Structure formats: structure tokens, C-alpha cells
Amino acid sequence: MEAFLAFILSAKKALDNLGSHKNLHLVLGNESCDLDSTVSALSLAFLIHSQNSTKNADYLVIPVLNVEAKYFPLRTEICYLLKKYGIDPNILIFKDQIEYTKVLKGRKVKTSIVDHHVLSSNDKILEKTVVQIFDHRTINSQEICQNKNIEKILITTVGSCATLIANEIIESKVPILFNELCQLLYATIIYDTIGLDKECGKTFEEDMMIAQHLENILKPTESRKELFDVLWKIHNDTSSLSTKDLLYRDLKVVKGVPMPGLPLLVEDYLKRPDADVAITAFAKEFNNPSVVLIGIDASKEVKRDVAIFSTDASFKESLTHILKNSKEIAGCDLSLSEVATKNKNVVCFRQGNIKLTRKFILPLVDRAAGQVTKK
């Protein structure tokens, strides 16, 4: 653990004196900066550091959490786990603490991206430096990061990107799977797969295999469900968060359209007295007339819903049509049933097929946004 902390601290300090480093390797998580993205970025960065530091003292690896530092405390389950295993979130590096134009100037830069494979507009400047991609969602062949010098692309359907990164560490045979790192990877896989419950549709054989490997090291005393329940309870503790904060804590953006993931059903979120004001202000901050909200309630049985807020009738109509016809368009049926709402700019649907997560809905939003842009 000491080596892991020393690595993170050295990367943080090096940002103040990049002039002495001519070889940089960035490891970039996705813009939701959820538990999976955070742990995967930190773990892969430490692996790359461990593989190269003895060969080249000038080889600096910097893990970048792809969110502004001020929003990271909203991610309650991540902060809980990091602190539990001795990592102070204040020593981490966030996207507003690093200037890519400065980093790229006068040095050789490589980038590995984890838990996504399409760079956001903010990160496009790094595209020519990307050498590795690790992701676990449906591949977007049209917008996947393009660079002729990419050395490795691993995009495969598993429940958690942490599964892919843990496997990468295991196969490398680099002895860095100390207790705390094992715990972080294991907890992330358990959280992402809802306790490795196959009935929820987020668990695959590789998740089971890697989790078992980590369990053989950790010999946990609590069950998978007990661990998930603890993390889910912390994730759902929103007592210190405002209605607007909830929109920022688990956020993805596709073609400029923000897609917040909520730790409760959207139907219940919309009942908050200040929900309409919060969503409207949120949309304005993104300079976009639309917001797609994804809700989940896993307190007893898993329930999901999705809502479209939009003052753009064309986008709302297009996305509604695509979501309702997801079986014909994307091969899987969301099984939607509309829920009445008080806001004329919002249409909300309960989701009958709980196995389809935001990862499935995201390319459908991308499709709708693309159709509206062409008009």
C-alpha cells in the first residue's frame, strides 16, 4: 500500500514541475467518474508505473479522474472506499488540475483510457496520444477513439471495467495485488454487478472468475450481498446533497446532452418540490435544451426508469420514438410504460426490462441527438 500511495503522491507533486519529465503516460477515466472509472484508472496507472519505473526513471504515469475536483465529494461510495483503505481523495488528480496543452508541449505523451472508448470534446486533444483502450460497453465503431499508434484495444461485455483491469494485473504477473488494491477492485466488481447477481443481467463469466480470484486472496468474511448492501446504502445516502447535486454525482454526456444517473427512480426525484428548477438550471449550465435522466432503485428489488426533459420538441419526439422502438433499432426491448408527470417538458417511462442499463440507452440518445443535428 505504501508504494501505491507514494506513486499517487509523486504524480500529484510532479504536476508542479513537469519540465523535468519528457515521457508522460496519462490514464484517463470517463466523465461520470463513478466507482468503476475511478478504481480502474488508479489501478491501471499503478500497473503501468510498476512496469516502467524501474526501466526508465523519467517515465511519469499520471492517473486523471475525469471530473472537476469540487464534484468528487458527491460520489459518496467512492470517497467511503478510498478513505477506508487509506487514500485521501485530496491527493488525487482531477481534470481541472491538469492542462493538456501544457502537458503535450515538448514531451512524449501516451494515454490509456478506461471505462470509455469515445473521447469527449474536452479530451479530443489527447486522441493522437492514445495507446490503450479498456472498456466494457457496446462498441461505438463510428466514434471510437482513432489513433494509428494504438497498441491495445480491449472492449468486451463484462459487468465492470474493474474486471478487465484486475485481469490485466493478474496476467502481467506484476506483484501489486496487495490487500487494499484487491479490496478496491473486488468491491467495485461487486458494486457494479449488484452483488454478482446474475438475475440483474450485469454479471458475466469473467466477472465471476476474477471475483473468485480476488476472494481467494482476500478470504472475505462478509457475503457478496452484504458488501453490495453496504455500498448501496452509502450511495443512497443523499442527506447532505441538494436536488441539483444529485444531477452531478453520476453524470455522462453524449453529444452535449447530459445523462445523470440517479440513486432513486426519476419518478420519485420529480416529486421533489425543487426538481423542475434544478433540472432547468442544470440544462442551462450545459447550454443544452435537453437532459436524459436515468433512475434506479435497488433497495428491495431492482427497478429502473428513464425520463426526457427537453424544451426541444424535435429531440423529445425523436428520442421517445427510439426508446419505444429499441427492440427494432438496437435489438433489445426496454419495455417502457409511461408515467404521468406535472412538468410539460418531461416525459417519464418505467422500464420493464431491468437488465438494460444506461450503457444501453446512451447510444440511443446519441442516435437521437444526431438525427436532430442533421435536421
TIVEXLUM-803346 format. One record per residue (C-alpha): residue number from 1; residue in one letter; y, z, x. Coordinates in steps of 0.001 Angstrom, whole numbers. Layout:
<rs>
<r n="NUM" res="A" v="Y" w="Z" u="X"/>
...
</rs>
This chain:
<rs>
<r n="1" res="M" v="0" w="0" u="0"/>
<r n="2" res="E" v="2375" w="762" u="2850"/>
<r n="3" res="A" v="2051" w="-2796" u="4138"/>
<r n="4" res="F" v="2801" w="-4171" u="658"/>
<r n="5" res="L" v="5939" w="-2043" u="272"/>
<r n="6" res="A" v="7054" w="-2885" u="3805"/>
<r n="7" res="F" v="6654" w="-6597" u="3001"/>
<r n="8" res="I" v="8806" w="-6351" u="-152"/>
<r n="9" res="L" v="11484" w="-4299" u="1623"/>
<r n="10" res="S" v="11614" w="-6676" u="4580"/>
<r n="11" res="A" v="12103" w="-9643" u="2242"/>
<r n="12" res="K" v="14943" w="-7830" u="476"/>
<r n="13" res="K" v="16672" w="-6976" u="3751"/>
<r n="14" res="A" v="16195" w="-10493" u="5109"/>
<r n="15" res="L" v="18322" w="-11932" u="2304"/>
<r n="16" res="D" v="21358" w="-10437" u="4030"/>
<r n="17" res="N" v="20557" w="-12225" u="7286"/>
<r n="18" res="L" v="18826" w="-15499" u="6546"/>
<r n="19" res="G" v="20398" w="-17176" u="9560"/>
<r n="20" res="S" v="17681" w="-15886" u="11875"/>
<r n="21" res="H" v="14870" w="-17320" u="9716"/>
<r n="22" res="K" v="14152" w="-21033" u="9944"/>
<r n="23" res="N" v="10886" w="-21006" u="7946"/>
<r n="24" res="L" v="11017" w="-19657" u="4398"/>
<r n="25" res="H" v="8390" w="-19582" u="1696"/>
<r n="26" res="L" v="9588" w="-18712" u="-1807"/>
<r n="27" res="V" v="7160" w="-17563" u="-4509"/>
<r n="28" res="L" v="8729" w="-18063" u="-7912"/>
<r n="29" res="G" v="7562" w="-16660" u="-11246"/>
<r n="30" res="N" v="8570" w="-18081" u="-14608"/>
<r n="31" res="E" v="11733" w="-17347" u="-16552"/>
<r n="32" res="S" v="10090" w="-14957" u="-19011"/>
<r n="33" res="C" v="9387" w="-12678" u="-16033"/>
<r n="34" res="D" v="6678" w="-10921" u="-18016"/>
<r n="35" res="L" v="3972" w="-8717" u="-16525"/>
<r n="36" res="D" v="1749" w="-11652" u="-15607"/>
<r n="37" res="S" v="4535" w="-13608" u="-13915"/>
<r n="38" res="T" v="5784" w="-10550" u="-12005"/>
<r n="39" res="V" v="2443" w="-9339" u="-10681"/>
<r n="40" res="S" v="1240" w="-12872" u="-9902"/>
<r n="41" res="A" v="4387" w="-13684" u="-7898"/>
<r n="42" res="L" v="4286" w="-10433" u="-5906"/>
<r n="43" res="S" v="542" w="-10695" u="-5223"/>
<r n="44" res="L" v="574" w="-14347" u="-4134"/>
<r n="45" res="A" v="3614" w="-13736" u="-1937"/>
<r n="46" res="F" v="1832" w="-10854" u="-195"/>
<r n="47" res="L" v="-1231" w="-13028" u="359"/>
<r n="48" res="I" v="848" w="-15834" u="1899"/>
<r n="49" res="H" v="2698" w="-13279" u="4041"/>
<r n="50" res="S" v="-587" w="-11744" u="5223"/>
<r n="51" res="Q" v="-1994" w="-15158" u="6108"/>
<r n="52" res="N" v="1054" w="-16275" u="8103"/>
<r n="53" res="S" v="2895" w="-13279" u="9556"/>
<r n="54" res="T" v="509" w="-12888" u="12491"/>
<r n="55" res="K" v="658" w="-16616" u="13260"/>
<r n="56" res="N" v="4422" w="-17057" u="13015"/>
<r n="57" res="A" v="6844" w="-14139" u="13253"/>
<r n="58" res="D" v="9626" w="-16362" u="11917"/>
<r n="59" res="Y" v="7725" w="-17128" u="8680"/>
<r n="60" res="L" v="9540" w="-15237" u="5914"/>
<r n="61" res="V" v="7992" w="-15031" u="2444"/>
<r n="62" res="I" v="10275" w="-14085" u="-451"/>
<r n="63" res="P" v="8902" w="-13298" u="-3929"/>
<r n="64" res="V" v="11528" w="-14126" u="-6565"/>
<r n="65" res="L" v="11415" w="-12630" u="-10056"/>
<r n="66" res="N" v="12956" w="-15331" u="-12223"/>
<r n="67" res="V" v="15288" w="-13163" u="-14309"/>
<r n="68" res="E" v="18656" w="-11524" u="-13766"/>
<r n="69" res="A" v="18272" w="-8008" u="-12412"/>
<r n="70" res="K" v="20124" w="-6437" u="-15352"/>
<r n="71" res="Y" v="17465" w="-7664" u="-17809"/>
<r n="72" res="F" v="14420" w="-6430" u="-15872"/>
<r n="73" res="P" v="14550" w="-2826" u="-17207"/>
<r n="74" res="L" v="13978" w="-4253" u="-20704"/>
<r n="75" res="R" v="10421" w="-5073" u="-19626"/>
<r n="76" res="T" v="9089" w="-1576" u="-20225"/>
<r n="77" res="E" v="5405" w="-2091" u="-19442"/>
<r n="78" res="I" v="6194" w="-3804" u="-16113"/>
<r n="79" res="C" v="8552" w="-1041" u="-14985"/>
<r n="80" res="Y" v="5978" w="1537" u="-16037"/>
<r n="81" res="L" v="3175" w="-26" u="-13984"/>
<r n="82" res="L" v="5301" w="-685" u="-10906"/>
<r n="83" res="K" v="6576" w="2889" u="-10817"/>
<r n="84" res="K" v="3091" w="4244" u="-11486"/>
<r n="85" res="Y" v="1854" w="2548" u="-8321"/>
<r n="86" res="G" v="4843" w="3429" u="-6163"/>
<r n="87" res="I" v="7007" w="310" u="-6416"/>
<r n="88" res="D" v="10676" w="901" u="-7160"/>
<r n="89" res="P" v="11979" w="-2097" u="-9196"/>
<r n="90" res="N" v="15258" w="-1811" u="-7277"/>
<r n="91" res="I" v="13586" w="-3165" u="-4119"/>
<r n="92" res="L" v="12538" w="-6399" u="-5838"/>
<r n="93" res="I" v="14400" w="-9698" u="-5577"/>
<r n="94" res="F" v="15783" w="-11302" u="-8743"/>
<r n="95" res="K" v="17116" w="-14793" u="-9323"/>
<r n="96" res="D" v="20757" w="-13721" u="-9413"/>
<r n="97" res="Q" v="20359" w="-12134" u="-5959"/>
<r n="98" res="I" v="19420" w="-15327" u="-4151"/>
<r n="99" res="E" v="21460" w="-18526" u="-3687"/>
<r n="100" res="Y" v="19154" w="-21532" u="-3422"/>
<r n="101" res="T" v="21839" w="-23790" u="-1958"/>
<r n="102" res="K" v="22310" w="-21272" u="835"/>
<r n="103" res="V" v="18565" w="-20832" u="1330"/>
<r n="104" res="L" v="17934" w="-24567" u="1599"/>
<r n="105" res="K" v="20681" w="-25210" u="4119"/>
<r n="106" res="G" v="19488" w="-25705" u="7694"/>
<r n="107" res="R" v="15931" w="-24446" u="7360"/>
<r n="108" res="K" v="12441" w="-25488" u="6310"/>
<r n="109" res="V" v="11613" w="-24131" u="2862"/>
<r n="110" res="K" v="8341" w="-24143" u="954"/>
<r n="111" res="T" v="7939" w="-22907" u="-2624"/>
<r n="112" res="S" v="4942" w="-21746" u="-4619"/>
<r n="113" res="I" v="5404" w="-21476" u="-8370"/>
<r n="114" res="V" v="3229" w="-19218" u="-10518"/>
<r n="115" res="D" v="2701" w="-18898" u="-14258"/>
<r n="116" res="H" v="4506" w="-22183" u="-14937"/>
<r n="117" res="H" v="4406" w="-25768" u="-13711"/>
<r n="118" res="V" v="7624" w="-27258" u="-15115"/>
<r n="119" res="L" v="10746" w="-26131" u="-13278"/>
<r n="120" res="S" v="13713" w="-25086" u="-15385"/>
<r n="121" res="S" v="17057" w="-26822" u="-14929"/>
<r n="122" res="N" v="18202" w="-23812" u="-12880"/>
<r n="123" res="D" v="15279" w="-24211" u="-10472"/>
<r n="124" res="K" v="15142" w="-28017" u="-10184"/>
<r n="125" res="I" v="16932" w="-27762" u="-6838"/>
<r n="126" res="L" v="13654" w="-26421" u="-5410"/>
<r n="127" res="E" v="11442" w="-29255" u="-6670"/>
<r n="128" res="K" v="11167" w="-31078" u="-3327"/>
<r n="129" res="T" v="10049" w="-27839" u="-1635"/>
<r n="130" res="V" v="7161" w="-27023" u="-3990"/>
<r n="131" res="V" v="3793" w="-26945" u="-2198"/>
<r n="132" res="Q" v="1677" w="-24851" u="-4596"/>
<r n="133" res="I" v="1378" w="-24518" u="-8381"/>
<r n="134" res="F" v="-688" w="-21868" u="-10162"/>
<r n="135" res="D" v="-633" w="-21864" u="-13953"/>
<r n="136" res="H" v="-2860" w="-21189" u="-16948"/>
<r n="137" res="R" v="-1280" w="-23133" u="-19791"/>
<r n="138" res="T" v="-1784" w="-26617" u="-21222"/>
<r n="139" res="I" v="-525" w="-29088" u="-18650"/>
<r n="140" res="N" v="2680" w="-30991" u="-19365"/>
<r n="141" res="S" v="1846" w="-34182" u="-17475"/>
<r n="142" res="Q" v="5257" w="-35736" u="-18152"/>
<r n="143" res="E" v="7397" w="-32889" u="-16809"/>
<r n="144" res="I" v="5126" w="-31199" u="-14271"/>
<r n="145" res="C" v="6908" w="-30435" u="-11009"/>
<r n="146" res="Q" v="6897" w="-33589" u="-8883"/>
<r n="147" res="N" v="6680" w="-33488" u="-5089"/>
<r n="148" res="K" v="4577" w="-35735" u="-2886"/>
<r n="149" res="N" v="4009" w="-32860" u="-457"/>
<r n="150" res="I" v="2280" w="-30525" u="-2917"/>
<r n="151" res="E" v="-778" w="-29047" u="-1211"/>
<r n="152" res="K" v="-2434" w="-27308" u="-4153"/>
<r n="153" res="I" v="-2260" w="-27541" u="-7934"/>
<r n="154" res="L" v="-4395" w="-25110" u="-9889"/>
<r n="155" res="I" v="-3729" w="-25394" u="-13609"/>
<r n="156" res="T" v="-6627" w="-24148" u="-15679"/>
<r n="157" res="T" v="-7073" w="-22439" u="-19008"/>
<r n="158" res="V" v="-7616" w="-18736" u="-18500"/>
<r n="159" res="G" v="-6142" w="-15706" u="-20229"/>
<r n="160" res="S" v="-3946" w="-14590" u="-17350"/>
<r n="161" res="C" v="-2402" w="-16204" u="-14308"/>
<r n="162" res="A" v="-3270" w="-12966" u="-12503"/>
<r n="163" res="T" v="-6902" w="-14054" u="-12832"/>
<r n="164" res="L" v="-6149" w="-17157" u="-10744"/>
<r n="165" res="I" v="-4172" w="-15204" u="-8140"/>
<r n="166" res="A" v="-6810" w="-12464" u="-7859"/>
<r n="167" res="N" v="-9448" w="-15143" u="-7342"/>
<r n="168" res="E" v="-7259" w="-16791" u="-4693"/>
<r n="169" res="I" v="-7096" w="-13467" u="-2830"/>
<r n="170" res="I" v="-10847" w="-12900" u="-3156"/>
<r n="171" res="E" v="-11695" w="-16386" u="-1887"/>
<r n="172" res="S" v="-9242" w="-16080" u="1015"/>
<r n="173" res="K" v="-11204" w="-13059" u="2305"/>
<r n="174" res="V" v="-7893" w="-11549" u="3486"/>
<r n="175" res="P" v="-8441" w="-7765" u="3123"/>
<r n="176" res="I" v="-5453" w="-6904" u="950"/>
<r n="177" res="L" v="-7166" w="-5776" u="-2262"/>
<r n="178" res="F" v="-6220" w="-2147" u="-1765"/>
<r n="179" res="N" v="-6336" w="195" u="-4757"/>
<r n="180" res="E" v="-2782" w="-258" u="-6035"/>
<r n="181" res="L" v="-2807" w="-4063" u="-5864"/>
<r n="182" res="C" v="-6208" w="-4097" u="-7595"/>
<r n="183" res="Q" v="-4792" w="-1844" u="-10289"/>
<r n="184" res="L" v="-1795" w="-4116" u="-10878"/>
<r n="185" res="L" v="-3916" w="-7267" u="-11099"/>
<r n="186" res="Y" v="-6551" w="-5604" u="-13272"/>
<r n="187" res="A" v="-4017" w="-4059" u="-15670"/>
<r n="188" res="T" v="-2282" w="-7436" u="-16007"/>
<r n="189" res="I" v="-5520" w="-9229" u="-16895"/>
<r n="190" res="I" v="-6412" w="-6517" u="-19415"/>
<r n="191" res="Y" v="-2953" w="-6686" u="-20971"/>
<r n="192" res="D" v="-2822" w="-10490" u="-21163"/>
<r n="193" res="T" v="-6290" w="-10797" u="-22714"/>
<r n="194" res="I" v="-5790" w="-7937" u="-25218"/>
<r n="195" res="G" v="-8423" w="-5801" u="-23535"/>
<r n="196" res="L" v="-10700" w="-8769" u="-22740"/>
<r n="197" res="D" v="-11417" w="-9032" u="-26460"/>
<r n="198" res="K" v="-12933" w="-12478" u="-26962"/>
<r n="199" res="E" v="-12215" w="-12349" u="-30686"/>
<r n="200" res="C" v="-8486" w="-12650" u="-29940"/>
<r n="201" res="G" v="-9002" w="-16014" u="-28245"/>
<r n="202" res="K" v="-7267" w="-15164" u="-24951"/>
<r n="203" res="T" v="-10325" w="-14313" u="-22843"/>
<r n="204" res="F" v="-12300" w="-16816" u="-20768"/>
<r n="205" res="E" v="-15278" w="-16521" u="-18459"/>
<r n="206" res="E" v="-13158" w="-16475" u="-15304"/>
<r n="207" res="D" v="-11091" w="-13595" u="-16713"/>
<r n="208" res="M" v="-14297" w="-11661" u="-17348"/>
<r n="209" res="M" v="-15675" w="-12443" u="-13892"/>
<r n="210" res="I" v="-12511" w="-11436" u="-11993"/>
<r n="211" res="A" v="-12013" w="-8308" u="-14121"/>
<r n="212" res="Q" v="-15579" w="-7271" u="-13357"/>
<r n="213" res="H" v="-14998" w="-7839" u="-9636"/>
<r n="214" res="L" v="-11907" w="-5617" u="-9741"/>
<r n="215" res="E" v="-13762" w="-2999" u="-11797"/>
<r n="216" res="N" v="-16438" w="-2876" u="-9102"/>
<r n="217" res="I" v="-13693" w="-1938" u="-6630"/>
<r n="218" res="L" v="-11729" w="411" u="-8886"/>
<r n="219" res="K" v="-14528" w="2029" u="-10874"/>
<r n="220" res="P" v="-12115" w="2797" u="-13736"/>
<r n="221" res="T" v="-12656" w="5922" u="-15828"/>
<r n="222" res="E" v="-10906" w="4554" u="-18925"/>
<r n="223" res="S" v="-12169" w="1713" u="-21073"/>
<r n="224" res="R" v="-10520" w="-1690" u="-21194"/>
<r n="225" res="K" v="-9292" w="-974" u="-24706"/>
<r n="226" res="E" v="-7829" w="2373" u="-23652"/>
<r n="227" res="L" v="-5881" w="722" u="-20827"/>
<r n="228" res="F" v="-4621" w="-2032" u="-23134"/>
<r n="229" res="D" v="-3599" w="503" u="-25780"/>
<r n="230" res="V" v="-1528" w="2468" u="-23247"/>
<r n="231" res="L" v="290" w="-645" u="-22036"/>
<r n="232" res="W" v="785" w="-1982" u="-25541"/>
<r n="233" res="K" v="2227" w="1330" u="-26695"/>
<r n="234" res="I" v="4727" w="1272" u="-23817"/>
<r n="235" res="H" v="5536" w="-2388" u="-24533"/>
<r n="236" res="N" v="6260" w="-1473" u="-28135"/>
<r n="237" res="D" v="8458" w="1492" u="-27286"/>
<r n="238" res="T" v="11742" w="-151" u="-28133"/>
<r n="239" res="S" v="13564" w="3074" u="-28930"/>
<r n="240" res="S" v="16051" w="2534" u="-26103"/>
<r n="241" res="L" v="16549" w="-1188" u="-26813"/>
<r n="242" res="S" v="19055" w="-2792" u="-29144"/>
<r n="243" res="T" v="18165" w="-5540" u="-31599"/>
<r n="244" res="K" v="19723" w="-8055" u="-29200"/>
<r n="245" res="D" v="17927" w="-6546" u="-26166"/>
<r n="246" res="L" v="14608" w="-7408" u="-27810"/>
<r n="247" res="L" v="15506" w="-11100" u="-27636"/>
<r n="248" res="Y" v="15899" w="-10922" u="-23849"/>
<r n="249" res="R" v="12873" w="-8848" u="-22833"/>
<r n="250" res="D" v="10268" w="-11657" u="-23026"/>
<r n="251" res="L" v="12074" w="-14972" u="-23015"/>
<r n="252" res="K" v="11135" w="-18570" u="-22324"/>
<r n="253" res="V" v="13466" w="-21558" u="-22597"/>
<r n="254" res="V" v="12362" w="-25121" u="-23322"/>
<r n="255" res="K" v="14863" w="-27989" u="-23252"/>
<r n="256" res="G" v="17634" w="-25457" u="-23712"/>
<r n="257" res="V" v="16006" w="-23826" u="-26754"/>
<r n="258" res="P" v="15395" w="-20085" u="-26186"/>
<r n="259" res="M" v="11990" w="-18774" u="-27316"/>
<r n="260" res="P" v="11965" w="-14967" u="-27330"/>
<r n="261" res="G" v="8626" w="-13211" u="-27746"/>
<r n="262" res="L" v="8963" w="-10063" u="-29843"/>
<r n="263" res="P" v="6730" w="-6938" u="-29752"/>
<r n="264" res="L" v="6701" w="-6944" u="-33556"/>
<r n="265" res="L" v="6428" w="-9539" u="-36275"/>
<r n="266" res="V" v="9530" w="-11695" u="-36703"/>
<r n="267" res="E" v="9278" w="-10948" u="-40403"/>
<r n="268" res="D" v="9901" w="-7245" u="-39608"/>
<r n="269" res="Y" v="12533" w="-7992" u="-36969"/>
<r n="270" res="L" v="14567" w="-9969" u="-39524"/>
<r n="271" res="K" v="14703" w="-6889" u="-41775"/>
<r n="272" res="R" v="16870" w="-5071" u="-39230"/>
<r n="273" res="P" v="20443" w="-4853" u="-40567"/>
<r n="274" res="D" v="21946" w="-6444" u="-37440"/>
<r n="275" res="A" v="19250" w="-9072" u="-36824"/>
<r n="276" res="D" v="21307" w="-12022" u="-38096"/>
<r n="277" res="V" v="24300" w="-11053" u="-35974"/>
<r n="278" res="A" v="22089" w="-10561" u="-32883"/>
<r n="279" res="I" v="20341" w="-13938" u="-33227"/>
<r n="280" res="T" v="23597" w="-15791" u="-33873"/>
<r n="281" res="A" v="25256" w="-14248" u="-30797"/>
<r n="282" res="F" v="22116" w="-14909" u="-28743"/>
<r n="283" res="A" v="22149" w="-18601" u="-29700"/>
<r n="284" res="K" v="25811" w="-18894" u="-28749"/>
<r n="285" res="E" v="25111" w="-17434" u="-25305"/>
<r n="286" res="F" v="22619" w="-20231" u="-24707"/>
<r n="287" res="N" v="25051" w="-22782" u="-26157"/>
<r n="288" res="N" v="22266" w="-23950" u="-28457"/>
<r n="289" res="P" v="22208" w="-24019" u="-32260"/>
<r n="290" res="S" v="18520" w="-23095" u="-32333"/>
<r n="291" res="V" v="16269" w="-20163" u="-31467"/>
<r n="292" res="V" v="12492" w="-20076" u="-31961"/>
<r n="293" res="L" v="11179" w="-16534" u="-32385"/>
<r n="294" res="I" v="7544" w="-15631" u="-31729"/>
<r n="295" res="G" v="6224" w="-12355" u="-33122"/>
<r n="296" res="I" v="3056" w="-10352" u="-32559"/>
<r n="297" res="D" v="1766" w="-7061" u="-33936"/>
<r n="298" res="A" v="-1392" w="-5800" u="-32223"/>
<r n="299" res="S" v="-1155" w="-2166" u="-33360"/>
<r n="300" res="K" v="-4284" w="-2352" u="-35537"/>
<r n="301" res="E" v="-5384" w="-5949" u="-35877"/>
<r n="302" res="V" v="-3615" w="-8851" u="-34218"/>
<r n="303" res="K" v="-1039" w="-10558" u="-36417"/>
<r n="304" res="R" v="1293" w="-13369" u="-35383"/>
<r n="305" res="D" v="4227" w="-15203" u="-36870"/>
<r n="306" res="V" v="6875" w="-17716" u="-35861"/>
<r n="307" res="A" v="10395" w="-18362" u="-37099"/>
<r n="308" res="I" v="13001" w="-21047" u="-36539"/>
<r n="309" res="F" v="16672" w="-20094" u="-36541"/>
<r n="310" res="S" v="18879" w="-23159" u="-36451"/>
<r n="311" res="T" v="22213" w="-24417" u="-37693"/>
<r n="312" res="D" v="20944" w="-27888" u="-36752"/>
<r n="313" res="A" v="19152" w="-29123" u="-39886"/>
<r n="314" res="S" v="17585" w="-32026" u="-37961"/>
<r n="315" res="F" v="15918" w="-29752" u="-35395"/>
<r n="316" res="K" v="14735" w="-27283" u="-38038"/>
<r n="317" res="E" v="13244" w="-30075" u="-40134"/>
<r n="318" res="S" v="11594" w="-31724" u="-37126"/>
<r n="319" res="L" v="10042" w="-28531" u="-35738"/>
<r n="320" res="T" v="8913" w="-27371" u="-39188"/>
<r n="321" res="H" v="7097" w="-30671" u="-39689"/>
<r n="322" res="I" v="5483" w="-30473" u="-36228"/>
<r n="323" res="L" v="4349" w="-26861" u="-36673"/>
<r n="324" res="K" v="2886" w="-27527" u="-40121"/>
<r n="325" res="N" v="1040" w="-30586" u="-38775"/>
<r n="326" res="S" v="-49" w="-29032" u="-35470"/>
<r n="327" res="K" v="-3697" w="-29978" u="-36054"/>
<r n="328" res="E" v="-2926" w="-33692" u="-36198"/>
<r n="329" res="I" v="-275" w="-33511" u="-33458"/>
<r n="330" res="A" v="-1810" w="-31048" u="-30973"/>
<r n="331" res="G" v="-5422" w="-30648" u="-32041"/>
<r n="332" res="C" v="-5230" w="-27067" u="-33403"/>
<r n="333" res="D" v="-4053" w="-25752" u="-36752"/>
<r n="334" res="L" v="-1577" w="-22863" u="-36754"/>
<r n="335" res="S" v="-2463" w="-22264" u="-40424"/>
<r n="336" res="L" v="1069" w="-21395" u="-41467"/>
<r n="337" res="S" v="2265" w="-19810" u="-44683"/>
<r n="338" res="E" v="5989" w="-19480" u="-45317"/>
<r n="339" res="V" v="7661" w="-16093" u="-45708"/>
<r n="340" res="A" v="10876" w="-15719" u="-47678"/>
<r n="341" res="T" v="13939" w="-14663" u="-45639"/>
<r n="342" res="K" v="17521" w="-13790" u="-46577"/>
<r n="343" res="N" v="19086" w="-15910" u="-43830"/>
<r n="344" res="K" v="19619" w="-19520" u="-44922"/>
<r n="345" res="N" v="19421" w="-20629" u="-41275"/>
<r n="346" res="V" v="15944" w="-19128" u="-40758"/>
<r n="347" res="V" v="12534" w="-20352" u="-41821"/>
<r n="348" res="C" v="9659" w="-17964" u="-41066"/>
<r n="349" res="F" v="5882" w="-18532" u="-41126"/>
<r n="350" res="R" v="2942" w="-16168" u="-40948"/>
<r n="351" res="Q" v="357" w="-17577" u="-38567"/>
<r n="352" res="G" v="-3189" w="-17644" u="-39901"/>
<r n="353" res="N" v="-4694" w="-18771" u="-36589"/>
<r n="354" res="I" v="-4023" w="-15756" u="-34328"/>
<r n="355" res="K" v="-5702" w="-17373" u="-31324"/>
<r n="356" res="L" v="-2745" w="-19715" u="-30789"/>
<r n="357" res="T" v="-71" w="-18027" u="-28686"/>
<r n="358" res="R" v="3443" w="-19020" u="-27605"/>
<r n="359" res="K" v="1845" w="-21214" u="-24919"/>
<r n="360" res="F" v="536" w="-23462" u="-27701"/>
<r n="361" res="I" v="3838" w="-23504" u="-29616"/>
<r n="362" res="L" v="6026" w="-24165" u="-26560"/>
<r n="363" res="P" v="5107" w="-27881" u="-26133"/>
<r n="364" res="L" v="5620" w="-28361" u="-29879"/>
<r n="365" res="V" v="9175" w="-27032" u="-29516"/>
<r n="366" res="D" v="9596" w="-29326" u="-26519"/>
<r n="367" res="R" v="8487" w="-32243" u="-28699"/>
<r n="368" res="A" v="10911" w="-31366" u="-31490"/>
<r n="369" res="A" v="13817" w="-30926" u="-29079"/>
<r n="370" res="G" v="13012" w="-34270" u="-27514"/>
<r n="371" res="Q" v="12972" w="-36026" u="-30901"/>
<r n="372" res="V" v="16356" w="-34607" u="-31861"/>
<r n="373" res="T" v="17843" w="-35610" u="-28480"/>
<r n="374" res="K" v="16729" w="-39229" u="-28987"/>
<r n="375" res="K" v="18425" w="-39486" u="-32390"/>
</rs>
